[in-house]
Amino acid sequence: MKKDLGNSNRSLLSYFGLTIKGFCMGAADVVPGVSGGTMAFILGIYEELLESIRSFDLQFLKLLSRFQIKDALNHTSWRFLTALFLGIFLAIFSLARILSWLLQDHPVLIWSFFFGLILASVYTVGMHLQKWTPPVLVWMFLGTVGSWFLVGLVPVNTPESPWFIFISGAIAICAMILPGISGSFILVLLGKYAYLLEAVNRRDFIPLILAAAGAGLGLITFVRCLNWLLKRYRDLTLAVLTGFMLGALRKVWPWKETLDTMTDSHGKVHIISEANTLPIQWNLEVTLALCLAILGFLVVFLLNLRASK
């Protein structure tokens, strides 16, 4: 018989510790390139996180459909997830404002830092490959090429329709449980990172609820798919993910030239297309950008080094 996961013997202090760990995961996930999954590894709760998410299964839905609320909750690890997600949400709401300001006023510097973070994630995920066989290299190459062209096709301003916000949340949350893959990075690719940050700052809860609903569905379903893929095709799955991130570096290159814009009915100017460029001249901003890119690389590299130990 399955253990009642809801009846945990943890103390109140232990749940407070889980909330702090959740805050660390949220702080990692709100920054493109730093993975909440990696942070969960470091904090020693990764396996319990996966098991807790998997506890929301068909049996849970059956109990819920019979209005056996207490039995349904006891079937899951709801206390663990509540404490953890409380910390994650606290981190998101406390860090969103400063990141929005940096993206608005210092885009080159913040994107340079993100570039270093994601480049390090490419390296660290690639290091988890057990064998560098020809099929692994082929799938990594296909992931890189596909991602490179895909992010070039993704418009700078994607729809703000409810269905797209829902899908964005569903896709992005999947990255949270992947060590080395950042959910915020996925939102960057989908053109919804800055939009959802602003929604947090404005306390605009409609897009946040839509994203959260998509995240809930994506989390419950993707955990099972991920578990199956990693068990059966571990190296090929990691190779595709590595190539995906490598090609997607095109999206987070700090220096860009605006090619086309449009003005909406409210007089707000939107960028439609842009191209990556090199700095026109070497100046203080370029020096700071390079330093931040190196710092971002070292942050992820050292976090993963700590996780591996």
C-alpha positions as CSV (number, residue, x, y, z in Angstrom):
1,M,0.0,0.0,0.0
2,K,1.3,3.5,-0.8
3,K,2.6,5.6,1.9
4,D,0.6,8.6,3.0
5,L,2.9,11.3,1.6
6,G,0.8,14.1,3.0
7,N,1.4,12.9,6.6
8,S,5.0,14.0,6.8
9,N,6.8,13.8,10.1
10,R,8.8,17.0,9.4
11,S,8.9,19.7,12.1
12,L,7.8,23.3,11.6
13,L,11.5,24.3,11.5
14,S,12.1,21.7,8.8
15,Y,9.3,23.2,6.7
16,F,10.9,26.7,7.2
17,G,14.1,25.2,5.9
18,L,12.3,23.9,2.8
19,T,10.9,27.4,2.2
20,I,14.4,28.8,2.3
21,K,15.5,26.2,-0.2
22,G,12.5,27.1,-2.3
23,F,13.7,30.7,-2.2
24,C,17.1,29.6,-3.5
25,M,15.4,27.7,-6.3
26,G,13.2,30.6,-7.2
27,A,16.2,33.0,-7.2
28,A,17.9,30.6,-9.6
29,D,15.0,30.2,-11.9
30,V,14.2,33.9,-12.2
31,V,17.6,34.4,-13.8
32,P,17.9,33.0,-17.4
33,G,20.6,30.4,-17.5
34,V,20.6,29.3,-13.8
35,S,18.6,26.2,-13.3
36,G,16.3,25.6,-10.3
37,G,16.9,21.9,-10.9
38,T,20.6,22.4,-10.3
39,M,19.9,24.3,-7.1
40,A,17.6,21.4,-6.0
41,F,20.5,19.0,-6.6
42,I,22.9,21.2,-4.5
43,L,20.3,21.4,-1.7
44,G,19.7,17.7,-1.7
45,I,16.0,17.7,-2.5
46,Y,15.9,16.9,-6.2
47,E,14.8,13.3,-6.0
48,E,12.1,14.2,-3.4
49,L,10.9,17.0,-5.6
50,L,10.4,14.6,-8.6
51,E,8.7,12.0,-6.4
52,S,6.4,14.7,-4.9
53,I,5.4,15.9,-8.3
54,R,4.7,12.4,-9.5
55,S,2.5,11.8,-6.4
56,F,-0.2,13.9,-8.2
57,D,-1.3,10.9,-10.3
58,L,-4.5,9.2,-11.5
59,Q,-5.2,7.9,-8.0
60,F,-5.1,11.5,-6.7
61,L,-7.6,12.5,-9.4
62,K,-9.9,9.6,-8.6
63,L,-10.0,10.4,-4.9
64,L,-10.6,14.1,-5.8
65,S,-13.5,13.2,-8.1
66,R,-15.1,11.3,-5.2
67,F,-14.7,14.4,-3.0
68,Q,-12.4,12.4,-0.7
69,I,-10.3,15.6,-0.2
70,K,-8.4,14.4,2.9
71,D,-7.4,11.0,1.3
72,A,-6.4,12.8,-1.9
73,L,-4.1,15.2,0.0
74,N,-2.6,12.4,2.0
75,H,-1.8,10.6,-1.2
76,T,0.5,13.5,-2.2
77,S,3.4,15.4,-0.8
78,W,1.4,18.6,-0.6
79,R,3.1,19.9,2.5
80,F,6.6,19.5,1.0
81,L,5.5,21.2,-2.3
82,T,3.6,24.0,-0.5
83,A,6.6,24.9,1.6
84,L,8.9,24.7,-1.4
85,F,6.7,26.7,-3.8
86,L,6.1,29.4,-1.1
87,G,9.8,30.1,-1.1
88,I,9.9,30.1,-4.9
89,F,7.1,32.6,-5.2
90,L,8.7,34.9,-2.6
91,A,11.9,34.9,-4.6
92,I,10.1,35.7,-7.8
93,F,8.1,38.6,-6.4
94,S,11.1,40.1,-4.5
95,L,13.6,39.9,-7.4
96,A,11.3,40.8,-10.4
97,R,11.5,44.6,-9.9
98,I,15.3,44.8,-10.0
99,L,15.6,42.6,-13.0
100,S,13.0,44.6,-14.9
101,W,15.0,47.8,-14.1
102,L,18.2,46.2,-15.3
103,L,16.6,44.9,-18.6
104,Q,15.2,48.4,-19.2
105,D,18.2,50.6,-18.3
106,H,21.2,48.3,-18.7
107,P,20.3,45.7,-21.3
108,V,23.8,45.0,-22.6
109,L,25.2,44.4,-19.1
110,I,22.4,42.1,-17.9
111,W,22.3,40.1,-21.2
112,S,26.1,39.7,-21.0
113,F,25.7,38.2,-17.5
114,F,22.9,35.9,-18.8
115,F,25.0,34.9,-21.8
116,G,27.8,33.7,-19.5
117,L,25.2,31.8,-17.3
118,I,23.8,30.0,-20.3
119,L,27.2,29.2,-21.9
120,A,28.3,27.6,-18.6
121,S,25.0,25.6,-18.6
122,V,25.9,24.3,-22.0
123,Y,29.2,23.1,-20.6
124,T,27.8,21.5,-17.4
125,V,24.9,19.7,-19.1
126,G,27.3,18.4,-21.8
127,M,29.6,17.1,-19.0
128,H,26.8,14.8,-17.9
129,L,27.1,12.8,-21.1
130,Q,28.5,9.4,-20.4
131,K,29.7,8.5,-23.9
132,W,30.5,10.8,-26.8
133,T,29.3,8.4,-29.6
134,P,28.5,9.4,-33.2
135,P,24.7,9.3,-32.6
136,V,25.2,11.6,-29.6
137,L,27.2,14.1,-31.6
138,V,24.6,13.9,-34.5
139,W,21.7,14.7,-32.1
140,M,23.7,17.5,-30.4
141,F,24.4,19.0,-33.9
142,L,20.7,18.7,-34.9
143,G,19.6,20.3,-31.6
144,T,22.1,23.2,-32.1
145,V,21.1,23.8,-35.7
146,G,17.4,23.5,-35.0
147,S,17.6,25.8,-32.1
148,W,19.7,28.4,-33.9
149,F,17.2,28.7,-36.7
150,L,14.2,28.4,-34.4
151,V,15.2,31.4,-32.2
152,G,15.8,33.4,-35.4
153,L,12.2,32.7,-36.4
154,V,10.7,33.5,-33.0
155,P,9.5,37.1,-33.2
156,V,10.8,39.6,-30.6
157,N,7.2,40.4,-29.6
158,T,5.2,37.2,-29.3
159,P,1.4,37.2,-28.7
160,E,0.0,38.3,-25.3
161,S,-3.1,36.1,-25.8
162,P,-4.2,33.9,-22.9
163,W,-3.5,30.7,-24.9
164,F,0.1,31.7,-25.5
165,I,0.7,32.7,-21.9
166,F,-0.7,29.4,-20.8
167,I,1.6,27.5,-23.2
168,S,4.6,29.6,-22.2
169,G,4.1,28.7,-18.6
170,A,3.7,25.0,-19.4
171,I,6.9,24.9,-21.4
172,A,9.0,27.0,-19.1
173,I,8.1,25.1,-15.9
174,C,9.5,21.9,-17.5
175,A,12.9,23.5,-17.6
176,M,12.8,24.2,-13.8
177,I,13.1,20.5,-13.0
178,L,16.0,19.9,-15.6
179,P,19.4,20.5,-14.1
180,G,21.2,23.0,-16.3
181,I,18.1,24.3,-18.1
182,S,16.5,27.5,-16.9
183,G,12.8,28.2,-17.1
184,S,13.4,31.9,-17.4
185,F,15.7,31.1,-20.4
186,I,12.7,29.4,-22.1
187,L,10.6,32.5,-21.4
188,V,13.3,34.6,-23.1
189,L,13.1,32.4,-26.2
190,L,9.3,32.7,-26.2
191,G,9.5,36.5,-25.8
192,K,7.6,36.5,-22.5
193,Y,10.4,37.0,-19.9
194,A,10.2,40.8,-19.6
195,Y,6.4,40.6,-20.0
196,L,5.8,38.3,-17.0
197,L,8.4,40.2,-15.0
198,E,6.3,43.4,-15.5
199,A,3.2,41.5,-14.7
200,V,4.7,40.6,-11.3
201,N,5.8,44.2,-10.7
202,R,2.3,45.6,-11.6
203,R,0.6,42.8,-9.6
204,D,-1.3,42.0,-12.8
205,F,-2.5,38.5,-11.7
206,I,-4.4,37.4,-14.8
207,P,-1.3,36.6,-16.9
208,L,0.4,35.2,-13.8
209,I,-2.6,32.9,-13.1
210,L,-2.6,31.7,-16.8
211,A,1.1,31.1,-16.7
212,A,0.8,29.3,-13.3
213,A,-2.1,27.1,-14.7
214,G,0.0,26.1,-17.7
215,A,3.0,25.5,-15.3
216,G,0.9,23.1,-13.2
217,L,-0.2,21.1,-16.2
218,G,3.3,21.1,-17.7
219,L,4.9,20.1,-14.5
220,I,2.6,17.1,-13.8
221,T,2.8,15.7,-17.4
222,F,6.5,16.5,-18.3
223,V,8.0,14.9,-15.2
224,R,6.7,11.5,-16.4
225,C,8.0,12.1,-20.0
226,L,11.4,13.3,-18.7
227,N,11.7,10.3,-16.4
228,W,11.0,8.0,-19.3
229,L,13.4,9.7,-21.7
230,L,16.3,9.9,-19.2
231,K,15.8,6.2,-18.3
232,R,15.7,4.9,-21.9
233,Y,17.7,7.5,-23.9
234,R,19.7,9.4,-21.3
235,D,22.7,10.5,-23.5
236,L,20.6,11.3,-26.5
237,T,18.2,13.4,-24.4
238,L,21.1,15.3,-22.8
239,A,22.7,15.8,-26.2
240,V,19.6,17.4,-27.7
241,L,19.2,19.6,-24.6
242,T,22.9,20.7,-24.9
243,G,22.5,21.5,-28.6
244,F,19.3,23.4,-27.9
245,M,21.0,25.7,-25.4
246,L,24.1,26.1,-27.6
247,G,22.0,27.2,-30.6
248,A,19.8,29.4,-28.5
249,L,22.8,31.6,-27.4
250,R,21.9,33.5,-30.6
251,K,18.9,34.9,-28.7
252,V,20.7,36.3,-25.7
253,W,23.7,37.9,-27.5
254,P,24.0,41.3,-25.7
255,W,24.7,43.6,-28.7
256,K,21.8,44.0,-31.2
257,E,20.7,46.3,-33.9
258,T,17.0,47.1,-34.4
259,L,15.9,46.4,-37.9
260,D,12.1,47.1,-37.7
261,T,9.7,48.5,-35.3
262,M,5.9,49.2,-35.0
263,T,3.8,51.6,-32.9
264,D,0.7,50.2,-31.3
265,S,-2.6,52.1,-30.7
266,H,-1.3,53.3,-27.3
267,G,1.7,54.9,-28.9
268,K,4.1,52.3,-27.5
269,V,7.0,51.3,-29.8
270,H,7.6,47.6,-30.3
271,I,10.7,46.0,-31.8
272,I,9.6,43.6,-34.6
273,S,13.0,42.3,-35.7
274,E,16.7,42.8,-34.8
275,A,20.1,41.5,-35.7
276,N,23.1,40.5,-33.6
277,T,26.1,42.9,-34.0
278,L,29.6,43.5,-32.5
279,P,30.4,46.5,-30.3
280,I,31.3,49.5,-32.4
281,Q,34.2,50.4,-30.1
282,W,35.9,49.2,-27.0
283,N,34.7,51.2,-24.0
284,L,33.9,50.8,-20.3
285,E,30.5,49.1,-21.1
286,V,32.2,46.4,-23.2
287,T,34.7,45.8,-20.5
288,L,32.0,45.4,-17.9
289,A,30.0,43.2,-20.2
290,L,32.9,40.8,-20.6
291,C,33.5,40.8,-16.9
292,L,29.8,40.0,-16.2
293,A,29.8,37.2,-18.8
294,I,32.8,35.6,-17.1
295,L,31.1,36.1,-13.7
296,G,28.0,34.4,-15.0
297,F,30.0,31.5,-16.3
298,L,31.8,31.0,-13.0
299,V,28.5,31.2,-11.0
300,V,27.0,28.2,-12.9
301,F,30.3,26.3,-13.1
302,L,30.9,26.5,-9.4
303,L,27.2,25.7,-8.5
304,N,27.5,22.5,-10.7
305,L,30.9,21.7,-9.2
306,R,29.3,21.9,-5.8
307,A,26.3,19.8,-6.9
308,S,28.6,17.0,-8.3
309,K,30.4,16.8,-4.9
